[in-house]
Amino acid sequence: MKPSNKNSGYELIHSYLTALDNSPGVYRMLDEQNRVLYVGKARNLRNRVSSYSRPSPSHSSRIARMISETASMMFLTTSTETEALLLEQNLIKQLKPRYNVLLRDDKSFPNILVSKEHSFPQLKKHRGNKKEKGSYFGPFASASAVNRTLNQLQKAFMLRNCSDSIFSNRTRPCLQYQIKRCSAPCVGRISEQEYFKSVKDAQNFLSGKTTNIQENLAKEMKRASDQMEFEKAASIRDRIGALTQVQTRQGINPRSVKEADVIALHVDKGHACVQVFFIRAHQNWGNSDFYPKISDDMSNAEIMEGFIGQFYNSKEPARLLILSHEPENSDLITDLLSERLSRKVEVSVPKRGERLELVSGALRNAVGSLNRKMAETATQTKLLKDLAKVFGLRSTPRRIEVFDNSHIQGAHAVGAMVVVGPDGFMKNQYRKFNFKNENLVPGDDFGMMREVLERRIRRLSKEDPDRGLGMWPDLIIIDGGAGQVSAVGKVLADLGIEDVAMVGVAKGVDRNHGKEEFYMLNRPAFALGKNDPVLYFIQRMRDEVHNFVIGTHRSKRSKTISANLLDDIPGVGASRKRALLDHFGSSKRIKSAHLSDLKSVDGISSGLAERIYNHFNDT
């Protein structure tokens, strides 16, 4: 729908009513720069938009401000109300409107995978799309929760965690077998049938069928003891202990709730914390906290609806959601999640019983987490104010971008950026840079820093030219001294950027922590007191970007080092590469293999065998 010729506010919104009908759909409110202010859904578009077309005592200050800033609107009709809810949440995630509830940390969660692509299945951590064949158990709240569980499961069931290529090339048991965490199927220390039984037991345990497993192990231990096989009995005892430790670490293990996501919301002084506990197979698989962006006048029901819609935008819900507060449009939420899961999802706000105990425990965690977060934010705010004084900034910075680069004698060079704001490190804003300038001299630190900053500023100028999205930094910090500051200053000047402060941080003459020197354009180098909190703050930022760029550099270097010799041969994809490696054991052996040996590999045709042979033996 074309923008009205009215300027903004109630009159403008009213002008759209004549063209709207009673269909369900989604509406967007935009300001004068066509930036999206708000995305909303409606069972009846005409009725919903009409509620914004005239002043009302029910309008909060946020809604009144939003209406006054509205310069145009956009509409999309949908077939159903559920479709409108789904579209609304997708648009909120994509556009991040100022007046909506925004879930800022939309991370994925890991699972445990029992792989089925091998006769001796592997037990491992998995994150991402579930493309690999096998049984998935999760989600777990964090990688550490998965690692703890895997650690105990390996003790209890002695399943392998090595890759298929390592498995196929073992000639003797590895250390995992020596410390009784693997049954060494790679060298035949256990039959396929016995190993499969252990796999089945592990799956049953992860499915909540723990009683029979522990009872059977107890019987085996007694039988071994009666037959005076004390070493075997001790090994089984340790396995029982490992299973018990998994359950003990989980803390909450509800009897009446087999599968649920427990979601509790706590709001205080315009800040919100949402705690999510994952209950699977009557076991607590960890919890995670989230801090959605809200406004002071948002109701608990509005926040809960916005969180659930965005949280499950890319995640699979449990069959039961146990909530601390009833969300707006609970029926639509239920229909949407049921449609996504392809089975009935129940949404419950309990008043008594074990469900209430679960959500009350989650709520206590939400209160504690938000209190700690607000204390940290207060400290962070003071540090940012003091930082502004030290560097002579006009106002307290809301966004600081810190840059560094890493290389070894010019090789595998990468750049990195970390972002700091009032809430601390904004990890979803971190960026990596692979250098593209072919004329860049290897090891030229000035040139690398210049390229990184130039690319960053050009991207900002393209994505947020009006600086209304909060993407522009108020302060740039670089790892370097006068030379780097001069190089970056020239980049900013060439791009016409005059209002972004920039500081270089260099270790002093002794190159020690605490003796850093700071460089700014048109200002002599200076240092801070050894015990100054601002100095510690700057050191933390510099160490964070240093660790991030070093990790990126190592990852790039290891990928280059581990690049397979077969990668450059046309026609050799993943499956044929695996067939060759399984047959010969390593790329080196493939390189020295005779043509007749290459032809004997399953899936390798005569023509492809000749191509591989000629690739390594072309003179």
Steps between C-alpha positions, in 0.01 A plus 500: 500500500639841405584746780229753580545865417441579869812581699489270802304387804131426554379676186740309278405164653130581463548565128589132445175363642292536184727261311509230773260209547443253784769252388773377736846627422812692599557876505820705514530855630784704345654838579596781261823320400303179423652327803268242652373613841269211580376172353166367620251228413123522496206260490317789333725758333234772476406476868861491620614798290188689606615475863805711407304761304375707794629597848406260776563482878611139447796613290823491700768764451690252280198445272425873483863573410497226236179638344642853489811377317307294244530655152376203293369146538530172311259207510504130411185292519521129588267202471492423872579664833773241564666592172488866609674414827774308317553783250510757782776313686703452180481873423592598858807275485600643162422870551556543879243781544558749780165455677474120496624246754838394358679177584864600450672167575341249262756222536469135405527218752711183479376141497650158566514287185528123489618466140359219286728530195745237631470143626649623829302823568675805637381707800564872445386859540302650212390855422315622192285328237416136572623361169709211628326165550455403862308568820502856636446580866455857616504790504753561776532852636874531434804326359630448854177317594546269200868444577427408862233253393719350225785462747284291734332305219839391367585371845164323528462348153856513361398617152756643261526874436770490229433587135444229241837565333690461830293192583586329168876563542551379858727200549493499880270644769532870579518672838120505529506122529778511760299733726183291450302749291487296181461127429749518206274373220763632255729204577236238573502510881119483492264328258258697284207339685631595845582852386151541356355401839702781663372742234144393574556549875637851438197588289265364765676705767471819292132414447439482874493121540765498772363257761539180299851594388628553853324187626656289223845647570456426871418137417807476273719644776370246754546215255858605428569534872356155573727355233794682664551722190568798721658721234193462279271563799694819585469619140120448508483679835671802343250493212206503746666792680535692172127461428413614852727803461321608180168497683644672809652785296166564330347600835134520395367173361119524496297183534177609332648715219678301230557772239460875546654842452460697823495875427497760778494879458612764752475874428654779707553870420465463124724192478394139448656159550352178360626168636447187288546153650506197269333191646541187288443137598416608859850657517614861528730567206605847612373855494582819318413865564397765249464877528251623238485870424175644635335833587382607846131476415497155341282245679628158609256340253639707207861421595427130539327480160784686329765280663328170417435605140863600438660224711326222307545668163787261424469245782287195563267543800436232761156339517430699815581864579479585870480880534512745788261740323219456251607642159282717282318298235573174676278310257698628199828413671374146563383459138827635360723275712279194436525566128878533523539178700235314297340383825304652783687749721352584838554843658457495878509773771481277811343593833601194704695175497837405356457726198468800730815389686688485170396846380553647850858370496554653155354829623742509796785457252359781283487738799858420600631526144334836437631642829855397407456636147375837626792525745744425217325755277532770769871428528534501121317833474738661750802363311367640172449843662853497642634385162334800335674733747843340446480533122318835496189369323196726465263237644504152653561246221215257429701288258877437497664301219843349569722377214807277470666277241714186513744316273823300507758673281215619279340154458133420579434867582161588650344804661235510773260736672329468838223729622438635851188681623313583820422130554860385448645305209249464213619168361236476229655817351857364473642489146792330321684642197688305234728736309406554135756757382738310271754784520524474878856419604506190729557613858405865434316573828421859398355386166292225663353735758429754227313242290292373794388849605429609144282195436321547833418868439388438142265225618354726769451780248305258281292323768429794733562823309277706731653351816159420638548127566767530769760322287758781493769503770546795730860391563748287305786333685785341306793291617797713405693821548553825314551333159174306510309802633634714214403235240149462638460878538575540128235239414239682709596835350487365141150362567382826654455359851579775751280421800622150597771508767797265457763379748806281453615277788865400505699318763760731650875482460516193726201341319335411829138504619445822694740710297281552194527824310206662321515687170241737355513735204622847588581402858828390662531137614391446859459222759262422785568416860593140567190433712255705294174301436483650150843349423373156605191553285711586194727201565194272508380638166844465343544146635155404371574612144848345520360162606228520234741579217750236616223237504394606150859488379557152642179372345599636159852357531377154606254490208784581261729242658232230504388563142487158334715416199186366329313832520635626166409189296179543294247225563623412850226608735439424866380139453782401262756673721374298796513177296863570402603593855327192645681281249850649519494664844656836406545749216871420491431133421248600232766720341748209477238236402531306172232548235371144543457560875298816437273310259426239766332752733119475513336795326814602307462446126793425270484849354499668841781272621713613203418864576608459862817314400592762237435783749772367731734364233480755224850580383 
